[in-house]
C-alpha cells in the first residue's frame, strides 16, 4: 500500500491533481482512495460528487472522503484533555495553568493525519492519495507527530512524579497517544510507504516557496518523488493581436521559471508539466484527461521504488573528511550550522534538525562549511591522537 501526499502553495491546483492521480490509478484497475485534509473542502467539487468523512465510491475502483479535522478534535481530544486537566489540578497545578498546559496547537491537523492513517489501514486500497492543505499548513502537519510526542513526553515526565491512580490512568492515555504519534512519524518518513508530490505554478514567488518546502521536507526525512508544474500556457506560435502578445509575454515568463527550475539541481525526471486548460477541470472525465497528460499512459507510481538519495555522504581527503548533506537549497537560503556533541544542528530558513554524525567523524573537528544547490559540504579535520 502506498500513500501519496499532494501539497503546494494555495491556489496552484493541488486538489485537482491529487484527484486526477487517484482517477488515473483507478483507471488502471487499482483500488484508490483520495482523501482531503484541506479545510477548503474543494475535493467534492473536483470529483463532482458530495463527500463525507466516510469513503464513498465515486467511480469504479475509486473512493473519496473529506476529513473533518475539527470534528475529530471535538471527538477524540476533548476527553484526554479533560483528564489531563483533572490530573494536573489534582497535583496542585492552578486551573488556569492546567488549561494552558493542555492546549496542543495543531491538534486538528495531526488528528486529520491520524484519520488518514486509519483509513489507509482499514480499507482495501492499493494507494491512498492525500490532498493536503496549503504548504505552510502541510509542513506544520508533517512536523507535528515529532513535536507533539516531545511535548507529551515533557508533561508526562514532570507531573508523573506526583503519582496517584488518577494521574496513572491519564499518563497511560498520554503514553498511548505519544506512541501513536511516533507511528505516524515512522509512516511519513518511510519512503517505501509515503512520499510527497509538490504542486506549483511557473511563477517565481511559487518557485521560491517550493524550494523552501523541498529543503524543509528533506530536513524532516520526508521524500519528495515528484514536482508537478501546473497551468503551463501553450506557445502562441504565429498568432497575432493583443491576446497573442499577452500569451507570448506570459509564456516567456513561465519558460524562464521552468529553466530556473531545471537549473536548480533537481532531478529532471521528477518534474511533470501540465498545460493550462481553458475550462475548469471538474468531474471524472476531466480528471482522467489530466491524468493521461500528467503521466502519459505510464504508471503514476513509476519511479517510486527507486532508492532515495542518502542524506549524508562522507568522503576522505588528505587533511580529513568531507561530509555532504544532501539538501536542495535556494540561492538566498538562510543556513546555520552548529556542532552539538555528536550531532550537527542544521537550520535552513527557520527549519532545524539534528543530524547524527557518522561514528568516524565524532572525534573530528569541524573546520568549515559551504553551501551550493545540492546542499552543504562540511569539512572535518582529525584531532591529534584520533585514529585514521
KAMO-V314990 format. One record per residue. N is the residue number from 1. RES is the residue in one small letter. OMEGA is omega as a letter, one per 30 degrees, with the letter a starting at -180 (999 if undefined). Layout:
N:RES:OMEGA, N:RES:OMEGA
This chain:
1:x:a, 2:x:l, 3:x:l, 4:x:l, 5:x:l, 6:x:l, 7:x:a, 8:x:l, 9:x:a, 10:x:l, 11:x:a, 12:x:l, 13:x:a, 14:x:l, 15:x:l, 16:x:a, 17:x:l, 18:x:l, 19:x:l, 20:x:l, 21:x:l, 22:x:l, 23:x:l, 24:x:l, 25:x:l, 26:x:l, 27:x:l, 28:x:l, 29:x:l, 30:x:l, 31:x:a, 32:x:l, 33:x:l, 34:x:a, 35:x:a, 36:x:l, 37:x:a, 38:x:l, 39:x:a, 40:x:l, 41:x:a, 42:x:a, 43:x:l, 44:x:l, 45:x:a, 46:x:a, 47:x:l, 48:x:a, 49:x:l, 50:x:a, 51:x:l, 52:x:l, 53:x:l, 54:x:a, 55:x:l, 56:x:a, 57:x:l, 58:x:l, 59:x:l, 60:x:a, 61:x:a, 62:x:l, 63:x:a, 64:x:l, 65:x:l, 66:x:a, 67:x:l, 68:x:a, 69:x:l, 70:x:l, 71:x:l, 72:x:l, 73:x:l, 74:x:a, 75:x:a, 76:x:a, 77:x:a, 78:x:a, 79:x:a, 80:x:l, 81:x:l, 82:x:l, 83:x:l, 84:x:l, 85:x:l, 86:x:a, 87:x:l, 88:x:l, 89:x:l, 90:x:l, 91:x:l, 92:x:l, 93:x:l, 94:x:a, 95:x:a, 96:x:l, 97:x:l, 98:x:l, 99:x:a, 100:x:a, 101:x:a, 102:x:l, 103:x:l, 104:x:l, 105:x:l, 106:x:a, 107:x:l, 108:x:a, 109:x:a, 110:x:l, 111:x:l, 112:x:l, 113:x:l, 114:x:l, 115:x:l, 116:x:l, 117:x:l, 118:x:l, 119:x:a, 120:x:a, 121:x:a, 122:x:a, 123:x:a, 124:x:a, 125:x:l, 126:x:a, 127:x:l, 128:x:l, 129:x:a, 130:x:l, 131:x:a, 132:x:l, 133:x:l, 134:x:a, 135:x:a, 136:x:l, 137:x:a, 138:x:l, 139:x:l, 140:x:l, 141:x:a, 142:x:l, 143:x:a, 144:x:a, 145:x:l, 146:x:a, 147:x:a, 148:x:l, 149:x:l, 150:x:l, 151:x:l, 152:x:l, 153:x:l, 154:x:l, 155:x:a, 156:x:a, 157:x:a, 158:x:a, 159:x:a, 160:x:a, 161:x:l, 162:x:l, 163:x:l, 164:x:a, 165:x:a, 166:x:l, 167:x:a, 168:x:l, 169:x:a, 170:x:a, 171:x:l, 172:x:l, 173:x:l, 174:x:a, 175:x:l, 176:x:l, 177:x:l, 178:x:l, 179:x:l, 180:x:l, 181:x:l, 182:x:l, 183:x:l, 184:x:l, 185:x:l, 186:x:l, 187:x:a, 188:x:a, 189:x:l, 190:x:a, 191:x:l, 192:x:a, 193:x:a, 194:x:l, 195:x:a, 196:x:l, 197:x:a, 198:x:l, 199:x:l, 200:x:l, 201:x:a, 202:x:l, 203:x:a, 204:x:a, 205:x:l, 206:x:l, 207:x:l, 208:x:l, 209:x:l, 210:x:l, 211:x:l, 212:x:l, 213:x:l, 214:x:l, 215:x:a, 216:x:l, 217:x:l, 218:x:l, 219:x:a, 220:x:l, 221:x:a, 222:x:a, 223:x:l, 224:x:a, 225:x:l, 226:x:l, 227:x:a, 228:x:l, 229:x:a, 230:x:l, 231:x:l, 232:x:a, 233:x:l, 234:x:l, 235:x:a, 236:x:l, 237:x:a, 238:x:l, 239:x:l, 240:x:l, 241:x:a, 242:x:a, 243:x:l, 244:x:l, 245:x:l, 246:x:a, 247:x:a, 248:x:l, 249:x:a, 250:x:l, 251:x:l, 252:x:l, 253:x:l, 254:x:a, 255:x:l, 256:x:l, 257:x:l, 258:x:l, 259:x:l, 260:x:l, 261:x:l, 262:x:a, 263:x:a, 264:x:l, 265:x:l, 266:x:l, 267:x:a, 268:x:a, 269:x:a, 270:x:a, 271:x:l, 272:x:l, 273:x:l, 274:x:a, 275:x:l, 276:x:a, 277:x:l, 278:x:l, 279:x:l, 280:x:a, 281:x:a, 282:x:l, 283:x:a, 284:x:l, 285:x:l, 286:x:l, 287:x:l, 288:x:l, 289:x:l, 290:x:l, 291:x:l, 292:x:l, 293:x:a, 294:x:a, 295:x:l, 296:x:a, 297:x:l, 298:x:l, 299:x:l, 300:x:l, 301:x:l, 302:x:l, 303:x:a, 304:x:a, 305:x:l, 306:x:a, 307:x:l, 308:x:l, 309:x:a, 310:x:l, 311:x:a, 312:x:l, 313:x:a, 314:x:l, 315:x:a, 316:x:l, 317:x:a, 318:x:a, 319:x:l, 320:x:a, 321:x:l, 322:x:l, 323:x:l, 324:x:l, 325:x:a, 326:x:l, 327:x:l, 328:x:a, 329:x:l, 330:x:a, 331:x:a, 332:x:a, 333:x:l, 334:x:a, 335:x:l, 336:x:a, 337:x:l, 338:x:l, 339:x:l, 340:x:a, 341:x:a, 342:x:l, 343:x:l, 344:x:l, 345:x:a, 346:x:l, 347:x:l, 348:x:l, 349:x:l, 350:x:l, 351:x:a, 352:x:l, 353:x:l, 354:x:a, 355:x:a, 356:x:l, 357:x:l, 358:x:a, 359:x:a, 360:x:a, 361:x:a, 362:x:l, 363:x:a, 364:x:a, 365:x:l, 366:x:a, 367:x:l, 368:x:l, 369:x:l, 370:x:a, 371:x:l, 372:x:a, 373:x:a, 374:x:l, 375:x:a, 376:x:l, 377:x:a, 378:x:a, 379:x:l, 380:x:l, 381:x:a, 382:x:l, 383:x:l, 384:x:a, 385:x:l, 386:x:a, 387:x:l, 388:x:999
